[in-house]
Amino acid sequence: MDERIQLQYGCPAYIEGIGTPYGYVPSLGAGIAFCALFGLSTIVHTVQFIWKRQWWASVFSVGCLVEVIGWAGRTWSAKCPYNTTAFLMQISTLIIAPTFFTAGIYILLGRFIQVLGRESSFLKPNLYLWIFCTCDIISLVVQAVGGGMASGEADKIDGDTATGTHIMVAGIVFQLFSITIFVVCAVDFIRRTIRNRLLQSVTGSVIPLFAAMGWEGYLITREAYFIALDGAMMVVSVAIFNLLHPGWMLPSGKPDSYKMEVPR
């Protein structure tokens, strides 16, 4: 069996001249730090949604937990940089994790529309969740198919990972496109309700999530950029929802009972 294939199933230290799947050896310190940060946020989010009985907000806890798993995979890779299981563990979870937060934002925007009145949006509140979550699921399925194809080829001697990589990138591009459309809808909502302070949570967290998307290319193969544009941006996003949790931002009661007129 080829030496590179053997390295994928063991835990050897970095060997000079033999590249890793990352293009570098992941930092052990960064892996531990982000595991701790996302782990702390998981606990805080769980306490918050249980305390305020905002059960839908559990998506933020799940998203943080998935981030912990992903950074645990990178911590593992710091010691075993060639291990395929560790690499696939981190790349799959770190691609999926932001989806839980975008789903939370879709729900949150729908709740705001219920609070402020139907006039605050050209879409019905529930359509945000159905349309954009469906787009996220489609993009993740495409990415999973492409990633599986690329991984299967990577296990072969002289395997061609190009097709799988292109399919996976297509899934990421589709996801970015759907998020862009959502941002356009959110901007329209903001324009209609600019005077309402409830907008802070949505607008402050969408931008970090947008910056966190990505997988292939120059930036992702240099750890400093990955830490800054993925890890740090996601920490900012989850922290915003810790500080401006929907349980404190949204009024209590049934949605139909607290509609109000939208400033024109």
C-alpha positions as CSV (number, residue, x, y, z in Angstrom):
1,M,0.0,0.0,0.0
2,D,1.2,3.5,-0.8
3,E,2.9,5.4,2.1
4,R,0.3,8.2,1.9
5,I,-2.6,5.8,2.2
6,Q,-1.0,4.2,5.3
7,L,-0.6,7.5,6.9
8,Q,-4.3,8.2,6.7
9,Y,-5.2,5.4,9.1
10,G,-2.5,5.9,11.7
11,C,-1.3,8.7,13.9
12,P,2.2,9.6,12.9
13,A,3.6,13.1,13.5
14,Y,4.2,15.5,10.6
15,I,6.8,14.2,8.1
16,E,8.8,16.9,6.3
17,G,8.0,16.8,2.6
18,I,4.7,15.0,2.9
19,G,1.7,17.4,2.8
20,T,-1.3,17.0,5.0
21,P,-5.0,17.3,3.9
22,Y,-5.0,20.8,5.4
23,G,-1.9,22.1,3.7
24,Y,-0.5,22.6,7.2
25,V,-0.5,21.0,10.7
26,P,-3.5,22.4,12.7
27,S,-2.7,24.3,15.9
28,L,-3.2,22.3,19.1
29,G,-3.7,25.5,21.1
30,A,-6.3,26.9,18.7
31,G,-8.2,23.6,18.7
32,I,-8.3,23.6,22.5
33,A,-9.3,27.3,22.7
34,F,-12.2,27.0,20.3
35,C,-13.4,23.8,21.9
36,A,-13.5,25.7,25.2
37,L,-15.2,28.8,23.8
38,F,-17.9,26.9,21.9
39,G,-18.3,24.5,24.8
40,L,-19.0,27.4,27.1
41,S,-21.4,29.0,24.7
42,T,-23.2,25.6,24.4
43,I,-23.8,25.6,28.1
44,V,-25.0,29.2,28.2
45,H,-27.3,28.8,25.2
46,T,-28.8,25.6,26.8
47,V,-29.5,27.4,30.1
48,Q,-30.9,30.4,28.3
49,F,-33.4,28.5,26.1
50,I,-34.6,26.3,29.0
51,W,-34.9,29.2,31.4
52,K,-36.9,31.4,29.0
53,R,-38.7,28.4,27.5
54,Q,-37.8,29.4,23.9
55,W,-37.5,25.8,22.8
56,W,-36.8,26.6,19.1
57,A,-33.7,28.4,20.3
58,S,-32.2,25.0,21.0
59,V,-30.8,25.2,17.4
60,F,-28.1,27.6,18.8
61,S,-27.1,25.0,21.4
62,V,-26.9,22.3,18.7
63,G,-24.9,24.5,16.4
64,C,-22.4,25.2,19.2
65,L,-22.1,21.5,20.0
66,V,-21.4,20.7,16.3
67,E,-18.7,23.4,16.4
68,V,-17.2,21.7,19.5
69,I,-17.1,18.4,17.6
70,G,-15.4,20.1,14.6
71,W,-12.7,21.8,16.6
72,A,-12.2,18.6,18.6
73,G,-11.4,17.0,15.2
74,R,-8.9,19.7,14.5
75,T,-7.4,19.2,17.9
76,W,-7.1,15.5,17.1
77,S,-5.4,16.5,13.7
78,A,-2.8,18.5,15.6
79,K,-1.4,15.2,16.8
80,C,-2.5,13.1,13.8
81,P,-2.3,15.5,10.9
82,Y,-2.7,12.7,8.2
83,N,-5.6,10.9,9.8
84,T,-8.6,10.8,7.4
85,T,-11.2,10.3,10.1
86,A,-10.1,13.4,12.0
87,F,-10.0,15.5,8.9
88,L,-13.5,14.4,7.7
89,M,-14.8,14.8,11.2
90,Q,-13.8,18.5,11.4
91,I,-14.6,19.5,7.8
92,S,-18.1,18.0,7.8
93,T,-19.1,19.4,11.1
94,L,-17.6,22.9,10.5
95,I,-19.5,23.1,7.2
96,I,-22.8,22.0,8.9
97,A,-22.6,24.0,12.1
98,P,-23.4,27.5,10.7
99,T,-26.6,26.0,9.2
100,F,-28.1,25.7,12.7
101,F,-27.5,29.4,13.3
102,T,-28.9,30.5,10.0
103,A,-32.0,28.3,10.8
104,G,-32.3,30.2,14.1
105,I,-32.0,33.5,12.3
106,Y,-34.8,32.5,9.8
107,I,-37.1,31.6,12.8
108,L,-36.1,34.7,14.6
109,L,-36.9,37.0,11.7
110,G,-40.3,35.2,11.3
111,R,-41.0,35.9,15.0
112,F,-40.1,39.6,14.5
113,I,-42.5,39.8,11.6
114,Q,-45.2,38.3,13.8
115,V,-44.4,40.9,16.5
116,L,-44.3,43.9,14.2
117,G,-47.1,42.9,11.9
118,R,-47.4,41.4,8.4
119,E,-46.6,44.8,6.8
120,S,-43.0,44.5,7.9
121,S,-42.2,41.9,5.3
122,F,-43.2,41.0,1.8
123,L,-42.9,37.3,2.7
124,K,-45.1,35.4,5.3
125,P,-43.2,34.6,8.5
126,N,-43.2,30.9,8.1
127,L,-41.9,31.1,4.5
128,Y,-38.4,32.2,5.7
129,L,-37.9,29.0,7.5
130,W,-39.3,26.7,4.8
131,I,-37.6,28.4,1.8
132,F,-34.2,29.1,3.2
133,C,-33.9,25.9,5.3
134,T,-34.8,23.9,2.2
135,C,-32.0,25.7,0.4
136,D,-29.6,25.0,3.2
137,I,-30.5,21.3,3.2
138,I,-30.1,21.1,-0.6
139,S,-26.6,22.7,-0.4
140,L,-25.5,20.4,2.4
141,V,-26.6,17.3,0.5
142,V,-24.7,18.5,-2.6
143,Q,-21.6,19.2,-0.4
144,A,-21.9,15.8,1.3
145,V,-22.1,14.0,-2.1
146,G,-19.1,15.9,-3.4
147,G,-17.2,15.4,-0.2
148,G,-17.9,11.7,-0.3
149,M,-16.8,11.4,-3.9
150,A,-13.6,13.3,-3.2
151,S,-12.9,11.3,0.0
152,G,-13.4,8.0,-1.9
153,E,-10.9,9.1,-4.6
154,A,-8.4,10.3,-2.0
155,D,-8.3,6.8,-0.6
156,K,-7.1,5.5,-4.0
157,I,-3.6,5.6,-5.4
158,D,-3.6,8.4,-8.0
159,G,-7.2,9.0,-7.3
160,D,-8.9,12.1,-9.0
161,T,-10.6,14.2,-6.4
162,A,-11.4,17.1,-8.8
163,T,-15.0,16.0,-9.7
164,G,-16.0,15.6,-6.0
165,T,-14.3,18.9,-5.1
166,H,-16.2,20.8,-7.8
167,I,-19.5,19.3,-6.7
168,M,-18.8,20.3,-3.1
169,V,-17.8,23.8,-4.1
170,A,-21.0,24.1,-6.2
171,G,-23.0,23.3,-3.0
172,I,-21.1,26.0,-1.1
173,V,-21.8,28.5,-3.9
174,F,-25.5,27.6,-3.8
175,Q,-25.5,28.1,0.0
176,L,-23.9,31.5,-0.3
177,F,-26.4,32.5,-3.0
178,S,-29.4,31.5,-0.8
179,I,-27.9,33.4,2.2
180,T,-27.4,36.5,-0.1
181,I,-31.1,36.3,-1.0
182,F,-32.0,36.1,2.7
183,V,-29.8,39.1,3.4
184,V,-31.7,41.0,0.7
185,C,-35.0,40.1,2.4
186,A,-33.6,41.0,5.8
187,V,-32.5,44.4,4.5
188,D,-36.0,45.0,3.2
189,F,-37.3,44.1,6.7
190,I,-34.8,46.4,8.3
191,R,-35.8,49.2,6.0
192,R,-39.5,48.8,7.0
193,T,-38.7,48.6,10.7
194,I,-35.5,50.6,11.2
195,R,-36.7,52.2,14.4
196,N,-37.2,49.0,16.3
197,R,-34.4,47.9,18.6
198,L,-35.2,44.2,18.1
199,L,-33.2,44.2,14.9
200,Q,-29.8,44.2,16.7
201,S,-29.6,40.4,17.1
202,V,-30.3,39.6,13.5
203,T,-28.2,42.2,11.8
204,G,-25.2,41.7,14.2
205,S,-25.0,37.9,13.6
206,V,-25.7,37.4,9.9
207,I,-22.5,39.1,8.8
208,P,-20.2,36.9,10.9
209,L,-22.0,33.8,9.6
210,F,-21.6,35.1,6.0
211,A,-17.9,35.4,6.5
212,A,-17.6,32.0,8.0
213,M,-18.7,30.1,4.9
214,G,-16.1,28.5,2.7
215,W,-13.9,25.4,2.4
216,E,-11.6,25.3,-0.6
217,G,-8.8,27.5,-1.8
218,Y,-6.1,29.9,-0.7
219,L,-7.7,31.1,2.5
220,I,-8.8,27.7,3.8
221,T,-5.4,26.2,3.4
222,R,-3.7,28.8,5.6
223,E,-4.6,28.3,9.2
224,A,-4.4,32.0,10.3
225,Y,-7.2,32.8,7.7
226,F,-9.2,29.8,8.7
227,I,-9.1,30.8,12.4
228,A,-9.9,34.4,11.7
229,L,-12.6,33.9,9.1
230,D,-14.2,30.7,10.4
231,G,-13.5,30.1,14.0
232,A,-13.4,33.8,15.2
233,M,-16.4,34.8,13.1
234,M,-18.5,31.9,14.5
235,V,-17.4,32.8,18.1
236,V,-18.7,36.4,17.5
237,S,-21.9,35.1,16.0
238,V,-22.7,32.7,18.9
239,A,-21.6,35.3,21.5
240,I,-24.1,37.8,20.0
241,F,-26.9,35.4,20.6
242,N,-25.7,34.8,24.1
243,L,-25.7,38.5,24.9
244,L,-28.9,39.3,22.9
245,H,-30.7,36.0,23.4
246,P,-34.3,35.9,21.9
247,G,-35.6,34.9,25.3
248,W,-34.9,38.5,26.5
249,M,-35.5,40.2,23.2
250,L,-38.9,38.8,22.3
251,P,-42.1,39.7,24.3
252,S,-43.9,36.9,26.0
253,G,-47.3,35.7,24.9
254,K,-48.8,34.2,21.7
255,P,-47.6,35.8,18.5
256,D,-51.0,37.0,17.5
257,S,-51.5,38.9,20.7
258,Y,-48.6,41.3,20.4
259,K,-48.7,42.6,16.8
260,M,-48.0,46.3,16.5
261,E,-48.1,49.0,13.8
262,V,-44.9,49.3,11.7
263,P,-43.4,52.8,11.5
264,R,-43.8,54.1,8.0
